[in-house]
């Protein structure tokens, strides 16, 4: 089975039009500025073997920005964690620290649940 390449154009091989350009199907996503994002910081222990983690969700950013923000939060809290599915997971109960850091860095509509 063949793999699809990034430059796959839906079967189009050749065009006789001199000014022809391929339509890029990449969608421009709309991202809110940090002060307009309503982030929720909450505790969770479901499906984690009884361990408590702090979840930060409600981002309107691309995955790369969420991962870099997650790395900064993990460093600030001195704890491990990960970023996946549009949310940041920090090991342990760090809700107060995370809210403090988010407000200081422009995410003023963050709230603790």
Backbone as CSV, one residue per row, in Angstrom:
resi,resn,N_x,N_y,N_z,CA_x,CA_y,CA_z,C_x,C_y,C_z
1,UNK,0.843,-1.168,0.000,0.000,0.000,0.000,0.893,1.237,0.000
2,UNK,0.535,2.206,-0.805,1.357,3.408,-0.909,0.968,4.428,0.155
3,UNK,1.921,5.210,0.541,1.680,6.271,1.520,1.376,7.558,0.785
4,UNK,0.479,8.361,1.342,0.189,9.665,0.742,1.324,10.621,1.069
5,UNK,1.726,11.353,0.078,2.785,12.324,0.280,2.182,13.682,0.590
6,UNK,2.993,14.561,1.170,2.518,15.900,1.516,2.149,16.712,0.289
7,UNK,2.758,16.431,-0.843,2.469,17.210,-2.041,1.419,16.543,-2.926
8,UNK,0.662,15.613,-2.406,-0.391,14.941,-3.155,-1.473,15.952,-3.522
9,UNK,-1.847,16.003,-4.789,-2.791,17.021,-5.274,-4.090,16.409,-5.771
10,UNK,-4.535,15.292,-5.220,-5.818,14.720,-5.579,-5.866,14.134,-6.974
11,UNK,-4.781,13.617,-7.477,-4.762,12.979,-8.775,-4.416,13.916,-9.919
12,UNK,-4.278,15.185,-9.697,-3.941,16.134,-10.743,-2.467,15.975,-11.109
13,UNK,-2.226,15.727,-12.396,-0.868,15.483,-12.829,-0.313,16.654,-13.615
14,UNK,-1.151,17.241,-14.487,-0.644,18.262,-15.392,-1.763,19.236,-15.713
15,UNK,-1.445,20.510,-15.850,-2.412,21.514,-16.258,-1.811,22.351,-17.376
16,UNK,-2.649,22.697,-18.352,-2.170,23.495,-19.477,-2.322,24.985,-19.239
17,UNK,-2.973,25.371,-18.170,-3.153,26.788,-17.869,-1.833,27.380,-17.376
18,UNK,-1.366,28.483,-17.974,-0.053,29.026,-17.588,-0.012,29.611,-16.177
19,UNK,-1.125,30.109,-15.648,-1.145,30.718,-14.312,-1.758,29.805,-13.266
20,UNK,-1.740,28.508,-13.488,-2.380,27.567,-12.571,-1.582,27.440,-11.283
21,UNK,-2.319,27.409,-10.156,-1.708,27.160,-8.855,-2.587,26.176,-8.110
22,UNK,-1.962,25.282,-7.373,-2.711,24.322,-6.584,-3.398,25.032,-5.426
23,UNK,-4.608,24.614,-5.099,-5.309,25.165,-3.941,-4.752,24.499,-2.697
24,UNK,-4.325,25.306,-1.764,-3.860,24.722,-0.510,-5.072,24.473,0.366
25,UNK,-5.183,23.242,0.849,-6.333,22.869,1.660,-6.068,23.027,3.143
26,UNK,-4.948,23.627,3.484,-4.659,23.875,4.889,-5.529,25.026,5.359
27,UNK,-6.245,24.797,6.423,-7.151,25.809,6.950,-6.408,26.721,7.919
28,UNK,-6.678,27.982,7.806,-6.127,28.941,8.757,-7.017,28.903,10.003
29,UNK,-6.457,28.524,11.117,-7.223,28.446,12.345,-7.197,29.794,13.049
30,UNK,-8.312,30.137,13.633,-8.428,31.386,14.368,-8.025,31.130,15.808
31,UNK,-7.038,31.880,16.286,-6.570,31.725,17.657,-6.845,33.010,18.424
32,UNK,-7.432,32.843,19.602,-7.719,33.993,20.455,-6.440,34.472,21.129
33,UNK,-6.344,35.756,21.434,-5.193,36.231,22.209,-5.290,35.692,23.644
34,UNK,-4.171,35.625,24.365,-4.187,35.042,25.717,-5.207,35.674,26.661
35,UNK,-5.392,36.993,26.596,-6.318,37.629,27.540,-7.779,37.307,27.257
36,UNK,-8.103,36.744,26.085,-9.479,36.407,25.741,-9.794,34.926,25.931
37,UNK,-8.792,34.110,26.216,-9.016,32.674,26.383,-9.521,32.373,27.785
38,UNK,-10.566,31.568,27.856,-11.141,31.186,29.145,-10.649,29.787,29.499
39,UNK,-9.586,29.740,30.289,-8.980,28.475,30.659,-9.561,27.964,31.966
40,UNK,-9.690,26.651,32.061,-10.185,26.009,33.274,-9.069,25.155,33.846
41,UNK,-8.789,25.343,35.131,-7.757,24.589,35.833,-8.470,23.746,36.880
42,UNK,-8.326,22.420,36.772,-9.054,21.548,37.695,-8.243,20.316,38.041
43,UNK,-8.652,19.632,39.103,-8.030,18.389,39.538,-8.735,17.221,38.861
44,UNK,-7.957,16.156,38.632,-8.530,14.961,38.024,-7.757,13.755,38.517
45,UNK,-8.451,12.637,38.718,-7.774,11.386,39.053,-8.437,10.191,38.376
46,UNK,-9.261,10.457,37.369,-9.918,9.374,36.644,-8.917,8.673,35.732
47,UNK,-8.953,7.358,35.741,-8.107,6.519,34.894,-6.615,6.814,35.068
48,UNK,-6.219,7.176,36.271,-4.816,7.479,36.515,-4.279,6.684,37.709
49,UNK,-4.940,5.621,38.066,-4.465,4.786,39.166,-4.545,5.465,40.516
50,UNK,-5.468,6.395,40.705,-5.621,7.096,41.967,-4.695,8.284,42.133
51,UNK,-3.829,8.524,41.168,-2.923,9.677,41.239,-3.660,10.943,40.850
52,UNK,-3.328,12.039,41.492,-3.975,13.320,41.231,-3.148,14.101,40.223
53,UNK,-3.820,14.659,39.233,-3.159,15.530,38.255,-3.960,16.816,38.140
54,UNK,-3.306,17.871,37.696,-3.954,19.144,37.437,-4.123,19.286,35.932
55,UNK,-5.362,19.504,35.503,-5.666,19.669,34.082,-5.880,21.142,33.762
56,UNK,-5.317,21.607,32.668,-5.565,22.957,32.158,-6.168,22.763,30.784
57,UNK,-7.401,23.221,30.585,-8.090,23.008,29.311,-8.819,24.264,28.870
58,UNK,-9.245,24.260,27.617,-9.972,25.400,27.061,-9.111,26.278,26.174
59,UNK,-8.012,25.743,25.643,-7.097,26.526,24.821,-7.662,26.755,23.426
60,UNK,-7.332,27.888,22.863,-7.626,28.199,21.469,-6.298,28.516,20.794
61,UNK,-5.432,27.492,20.732,-4.079,27.621,20.175,-3.770,26.373,19.369
62,UNK,-2.675,26.413,18.628,-2.228,25.215,17.939,-1.470,24.325,18.928
63,UNK,-1.270,23.069,18.538,-0.656,22.090,19.435,0.765,22.470,19.848
64,UNK,1.517,23.083,18.943,2.898,23.462,19.280,2.935,24.508,20.392
65,UNK,2.017,25.472,20.335,1.963,26.506,21.372,1.541,25.915,22.707
66,UNK,0.605,24.967,22.663,0.159,24.319,23.896,1.308,23.521,24.508
67,UNK,2.088,22.831,23.675,3.228,22.058,24.185,4.285,22.959,24.819
68,UNK,4.570,24.099,24.195,5.581,24.993,24.778,5.071,25.615,26.078
69,UNK,3.782,25.949,26.131,3.194,26.473,27.365,3.220,25.404,28.461
70,UNK,2.934,24.157,28.092,2.985,23.049,29.048,4.381,22.848,29.609
71,UNK,5.380,23.004,28.763,6.764,22.862,29.231,7.112,23.949,30.238
72,UNK,6.655,25.176,29.966,6.913,26.273,30.909,6.201,26.032,32.240
73,UNK,4.952,25.538,32.178,4.206,25.270,33.415,4.849,24.141,34.216
74,UNK,5.316,23.104,33.533,5.974,22.004,34.242,7.236,22.483,34.936
75,UNK,8.003,23.356,34.267,9.219,23.902,34.868,8.883,24.770,36.070
76,UNK,7.839,25.602,35.936,7.439,26.479,37.034,6.986,25.677,38.250
77,UNK,6.232,24.602,38.020,5.719,23.797,39.134,6.745,22.797,39.655
78,UNK,7.795,22.536,38.892,8.782,21.554,39.310,8.212,20.162,39.309
79,UNK,7.423,19.859,38.310,6.721,18.593,38.268,6.694,18.064,36.837
80,UNK,6.323,16.817,36.678,6.202,16.214,35.358,4.812,16.440,34.791
81,UNK,4.635,15.997,33.581,3.334,16.127,32.948,3.444,15.960,31.456
82,UNK,2.346,16.285,30.761,2.338,16.162,29.307,1.307,17.114,28.715
83,UNK,1.341,17.204,27.387,0.377,18.017,26.651,-0.190,17.152,25.543
84,UNK,-1.504,16.928,25.581,-2.130,16.161,24.515,-3.624,16.464,24.453
85,UNK,-4.172,16.311,23.261,-5.593,16.544,23.005,-6.040,17.941,23.418
86,UNK,-5.196,18.926,23.245,-5.571,20.295,23.538,-5.640,20.638,25.010
87,UNK,-5.007,19.839,25.863,-4.980,20.135,27.291,-3.598,19.844,27.848
88,UNK,-3.301,20.478,28.969,-2.017,20.289,29.643,-2.279,19.522,30.929
89,UNK,-1.487,18.491,31.160,-1.610,17.657,32.356,-0.337,17.829,33.174
90,UNK,-0.492,18.269,34.429,0.640,18.442,35.345,0.423,17.491,36.517
91,UNK,1.446,16.723,36.872,1.319,15.771,37.964,1.251,16.492,39.300
92,UNK,0.251,16.131,40.119,0.100,16.715,41.446,-0.931,17.831,41.460
93,UNK,-1.181,18.369,42.654,-2.147,19.456,42.833,-1.402,20.788,42.822
94,UNK,-1.394,21.451,41.675,-0.698,22.724,41.515,-1.652,23.800,41.003
95,UNK,-2.925,23.706,41.347,-3.917,24.647,40.810,-3.578,26.100,41.130
96,UNK,-3.224,26.388,42.381,-2.946,27.778,42.769,-1.722,28.339,42.046
97,UNK,-0.662,27.532,41.953,0.542,27.976,41.247,0.249,28.242,39.773
98,UNK,-0.507,27.340,39.159,-0.794,27.466,37.725,-1.659,28.683,37.457
99,UNK,-2.679,28.921,38.282,-3.529,30.110,38.118,-2.681,31.372,38.254
100,UNK,-1.823,31.393,39.250,-0.943,32.546,39.460,-0.062,32.784,38.234
101,UNK,0.547,31.731,37.680,1.423,31.865,36.524,0.648,32.298,35.282
102,UNK,-0.540,31.731,35.077,-1.338,32.073,33.900,-1.770,33.537,33.914
103,UNK,-2.219,34.020,35.071,-2.643,35.419,35.174,-1.453,36.349,34.966
104,UNK,-0.305,35.992,35.520,0.902,36.804,35.353,1.334,36.883,33.887
105,UNK,1.076,35.824,33.107,1.502,35.763,31.719,0.387,36.074,30.724
106,UNK,-0.651,36.768,31.170,-1.645,37.302,30.241,-2.938,36.526,30.106
107,UNK,-3.055,35.332,30.674,-4.293,34.565,30.593,-5.193,34.964,31.764
108,UNK,-5.773,36.168,31.667,-6.477,36.766,32.805,-7.841,36.136,33.079
109,UNK,-8.414,35.433,32.122,-9.725,34.817,32.326,-9.625,33.368,32.781
110,UNK,-8.532,32.981,33.380,-8.352,31.633,33.890,-9.067,31.501,35.213
111,UNK,-9.682,30.319,35.418,-10.359,30.113,36.706,-10.150,28.699,37.197
112,UNK,-10.207,28.553,38.514,-10.017,27.266,39.172,-11.375,26.617,39.389
113,UNK,-11.473,25.370,39.009,-12.732,24.630,39.197,-12.522,23.544,40.232
